[in-house]
Amino acid sequence: MNIGQAFRMAVKSILGNKMRALLTMLGIIIGVTAVIALVSIGQGATKSVTDSVASLGTNSLTVNINGRGSTTTIDYKEAAEFSELEGVEVSAPANRQNATVKFKTTSASVSVVGVTPDYTTAQDYEVSSGRFISQIDLDFLQRIAVIGSGTAEDLFGTDSPIGQRLLINGIGYKIVGVLASKGSSLSGSNDDIVMIPVTNSERLFKSKGVSTVYIKVEDGADMDAVTTELENALYKKFRANEDAYSVFNQADVLETFSSISDTLSIALGGIAGISLLVGGIGIMNIMLVSVTERTREIGIRKAIGAKKKDIMIQFLIESIALSGLGGLLGVGFGVGIALLVSKTTSLGVELSYPIMGLAFGFSVFIGIVFGMFPANKASNLKPIDALRFE
């Protein structure tokens, strides 16, 4: 008996017991569906967060100033001096506060950031119309503001906001520029924002010193060397009080998150893979029942010349056909669920063809492993005993 004939017999046997075959495949279907859906959603979330981190720049350092005492603060001029360190392109100190801004009768809750002129370079912002904050605005505490595209749309719709005045916590500021859209990052929306001179933000929010310093490192510079040099400067500034500051390397954050997400994807795939093993046990159980039901058939086939190899191949192919068909259905359901989640929620998905192939291949492998015992049992039946079986 050739493989094609054995496959046709396997298909005939499956179609002869459709409901039983479907229930047998259910474990495989659920397992493959879970693997593909969970891994696709997990990889989509990973890509989204990775892109957000990468958009901040892998050649960026962020210094958070934790203290607020007289010896644990740093003013914007001292923070700007970090640009003089070797390998540093710009140093942009900033203060961020949540506030309500208002134009006439329309108001919006936004992040108000006190910045210096180097902020656009350090954080990769662009001005779409008007101008950005200049040094003279800092020196004379000018009440001017540059607003994000989201804030501009919320307060002014399609009208130009340049030259208009808005209120920040009841204080009037003249709008001199609008930022180009930048989307969202881990810290939230980059478009629902208002930027004012950092010197003015200290007065507006009654806060001394800056809370964050964004450092952009020159292309080709050694990030580790720059980080060490920056930490040494901070150590001296804060008189060895290491609790007063912290330095974050965006490249390290990206690498750490990628490692965590890879581990999480493997864990999700492993958990879902348990369903495949359960499905394999179900296939073995049904195949053993099938051997018992078809004992007389096996006896007749052996009596007319079928070899042990032919019987074994027939049942093994039937087991593989069950697991393979279950795997194909699982791939279809998994892709469908992933795409449905993508369309109905804010979660993104990242379909991986290698994962699909691996899940399907594993389902076929399960069929081979768990079909081997029933196939071997069927092939070892003696014709005379099989024909006597009732």
Residue pairs with C-beta under 8 A, 6 or more apart in sequence:
1 306
1 310
1 313
1 314
3 313
3 317
6 310
6 313
6 314
6 317
7 317
7 321
9 314
9 318
10 314
10 317
10 318
10 321
11 321
13 290
13 318
14 21
14 318
14 321
14 322
14 325
15 21
20 286
21 322
23 282
24 282
24 283
24 286
24 322
24 326
25 279
25 283
25 322
25 323
25 325
25 326
25 329
26 279
26 282
26 326
27 275
27 276
27 278
27 279
27 280
27 281
27 282
27 283
27 326
28 275
28 276
28 279
28 280
28 283
28 322
28 323
28 326
28 327
28 330
28 363
28 366
28 367
29 279
29 326
29 329
29 330
29 333
30 275
30 279
30 330
31 272
31 273
31 274
31 275
31 276
31 277
31 278
31 279
31 330
31 363
32 276
32 326
32 327
32 329
32 330
32 331
32 333
32 334
32 359
32 360
32 363
33 330
33 333
33 334
33 337
34 271
34 272
34 275
34 334
35 269
35 272
35 273
35 276
35 330
35 334
35 355
35 359
36 330
36 331
36 334
36 335
36 338
36 355
36 356
36 359
37 333
37 334
37 337
37 338
37 341
38 268
38 269
38 271
38 272
39 265
39 268
39 269
39 272
39 352
39 355
40 334
40 335
40 338
40 349
40 350
40 351
40 352
40 355
41 338
41 341
41 347
41 349
42 261
42 264
42 265
42 268
43 261
43 265
43 349
43 350
43 352
44 338
44 342
44 347
44 348
44 349
44 350
45 261
45 347
45 348
46 257
46 258
46 261
46 264
46 265
46 350
47 348
47 350
48 348
49 186
49 257
49 261
50 254
50 257
50 258
50 261
52 184
52 185
52 186
53 185
53 186
53 250
53 253
53 254
53 257
54 254
55 124
55 183
55 185
56 123
56 185
56 186
56 250
57 124
57 216
57 250
58 250
58 251
58 254
59 216
59 217
59 218
59 219
59 221
59 223
59 250
59 251
60 122
60 214
60 215
60 216
60 217
60 250
61 214
61 215
61 217
61 223
61 226
61 227
61 230
61 247
61 248
61 249
61 250
62 212
62 213
62 214
62 215
62 247
62 248
62 250
63 79
63 82
63 212
63 213
63 214
63 215
63 230
63 234
63 245
63 246
63 247
63 248
64 211
64 212
64 245
64 246
64 248
65 72
65 73
65 74
65 209
65 210
65 211
65 212
65 213
65 244
65 245
66 72
66 243
66 244
66 245
66 246
67 73
67 238
67 241
67 243
67 244
67 245
68 208
68 209
71 238
71 239
71 241
71 244
72 238
72 241
72 244
73 208
73 209
74 93
74 209
74 210
74 213
74 237
74 238
75 208
75 209
75 210
76 93
76 116
76 138
76 198
76 199
76 210
78 237
79 91
79 93
79 210
79 213
80 91
80 92
80 93
80 116
80 118
81 91
82 88
82 91
82 213
82 215
82 230
82 233
83 89
83 90
83 91
83 118
85 226
85 229
85 230
85 233
86 221
86 225
86 226
86 229
87 217
87 218
87 221
87 222
87 225
87 226
87 229
88 215
88 216
88 217
88 218
88 221
88 226
88 230
89 121
89 216
89 217
89 218
90 118
90 121
90 122
90 215
90 216
91 118
91 122
91 213
91 214
91 215
92 115
92 116
92 118
92 119
92 121
92 122
92 123
92 213
92 214
92 215
92 216
93 115
93 116
93 198
93 210
93 212
93 213
93 214
94 113
94 114
94 115
94 116
94 119
94 198
94 210
94 211
94 212
94 213
94 214
95 113
95 114
95 198
95 201
95 202
95 205
95 207
95 210
95 211
95 212
96 111
96 112
96 113
96 114
96 211
96 212
97 111
97 112
97 113
97 201
97 205
97 207
98 109
98 110
98 111
98 112
99 109
99 110
99 111
99 112
99 168
99 169
99 194
99 205
100 107
100 108
100 109
100 110
100 168
100 169
101 107
101 108
101 110
101 112
101 151
101 155
101 166
101 167
101 168
101 194
102 108
102 166
102 167
103 155
103 156
103 161
103 164
103 165
103 166
103 167
106 154
106 155
108 151
108 154
108 155
108 192
109 192
110 148
110 151
110 192
110 193
110 194
111 188
111 192
111 193
111 194
112 168
112 193
112 194
112 195
112 196
112 201
112 204
112 205
113 119
113 193
113 194
113 195
113 196
113 201
114 195
114 196
114 197
114 198
114 199
114 200
114 201
114 202
114 204
114 205
114 210
115 133
115 195
115 196
115 197
115 198
116 133
116 135
116 138
116 197
116 198
117 132
117 133
117 134
117 135
117 138
119 125
119 132
119 133
119 195
119 214
120 126
120 127
120 132
121 216
122 214
122 215
122 216
123 214
124 182
125 179
125 180
125 182
125 190
126 179
126 180
127 146
127 177
127 178
127 179
127 180
128 149
128 178
128 179
128 180
128 181
129 160
129 162
129 177
129 178
130 146
130 162
130 175
130 176
130 177
130 178
131 146
131 176
131 177
132 146
132 177
132 195
133 144
133 146
133 176
133 177
133 195
133 196
133 197
136 142
137 144
137 197
137 200
138 197
138 198
138 199
138 200
139 199
141 197
141 199
141 200
141 203
142 197
142 200
143 171
143 172
143 173
143 174
143 196
143 200
144 173
144 174
144 175
144 176
144 196
144 197
145 166
145 168
145 173
145 174
145 175
145 176
145 194
145 195
145 196
146 175
146 176
146 177
146 178
146 179
146 194
146 195
146 196
147 155
147 161
147 166
147 175
147 177
147 178
147 179
147 193
147 194
147 195
148 178
148 179
148 181
148 182
148 189
148 190
148 191
148 192
148 193
148 194
149 178
149 179
149 180
149 181
149 182
149 191
150 181
150 189
150 191
150 192
150 193
151 191
151 192
151 193
151 194
152 161
152 178
154 192
155 161
155 166
156 164
161 175
161 178
162 175
162 176
162 177
162 178
163 174
163 175
164 174
164 175
165 172
165 173
165 174
165 175
166 172
166 173
166 175
166 194
167 173
168 194
168 196
168 204
169 204
171 204
173 194
173 196
179 191
179 193
179 195
181 191
182 190
182 191
183 189
183 190
183 191
184 190
184 191
196 204
198 210
201 207
202 208
202 209
215 226
215 230
217 223
217 226
223 249
223 251
227 247
227 249
230 247
231 247
234 245
234 247
235 242
238 244
238 245
269 355
273 362
276 362
276 363
276 366
277 366
279 323
279 326
279 363
279 366
280 323
280 366
280 367
280 369
280 370
281 370
283 319
283 322
283 323
283 366
283 367
283 370
283 371
284 319
284 370
284 371
284 373
284 374
286 322
287 315
287 318
287 319
287 370
287 371
287 374
287 375
288 373
288 374
288 377
290 315
290 318
290 374
291 298
291 315
291 374
291 377
291 378
291 381
294 378
295 381
295 386
295 389
296 386
296 387
296 389
298 311
298 378
298 381
298 386
299 381
299 383
299 384
299 385
299 386
299 387
299 388
299 389
300 386
300 387
301 310
301 311
302 311
302 381
302 382
302 383
302 386
303 383
303 387
308 379
308 380
309 379
311 375
311 378
311 379
311 381
312 375
312 376
312 378
312 379
313 375
314 375
314 378
315 371
315 374
315 375
315 378
315 379
316 368
316 371
316 372
316 375
318 371
319 367
319 368
319 370
319 371
319 374
319 375
320 364
320 367
320 368
320 371
321 367
322 367
323 363
323 364
323 366
323 367
323 368
323 370
323 371
324 360
324 363
324 364
324 367
326 363
327 359
327 360
327 362
327 363
327 364
328 360
330 359
330 360
330 363
331 356
331 359
331 360
334 356
334 359
335 351
335 356
338 349
338 351
339 349
341 347
341 349
342 348
342 349
